[in-house]
Amino acid sequence: MYSTNKMAENLKEKQEKKSVFSKIKENLDDKEEQMAFLGTFIRLGVMVWAGFIISLNYITLPGITEDREVKDITFIASVFTGCLASFNITPGGKKKKTDDASGSKSSYPTQILRIEQAPIKIVTDTTSK
């Protein structure tokens, strides 16, 4: 028969052998919380991977890259930006101030009319050219 001391040692060994994932699973009770936690780590992993690939584009390794090739990293950059956006981080420079009241500039020519006297009648031209 096992003594209580021996049983306590076996229980302690089993608790030490638990993996990181099993410890996380015990701490997160709800299945939705577990999936959200896993999703966050997956997004973080993809973001680190994309950042690493982008960084490799600017690093020259002796013996591997002899001449500087121009590489297209548009896809990886969009993946990286998408991951940043999923964490509510927007990369970019300073925001440009616009003169419009709405905050966006239009490429179409516009004209602002201010009418100070009422009533006004607007009539369309019905003659065809």
Order of alpha helices (4+ residues) and beta strands (2+ residues): alpha-alpha-alpha-alpha
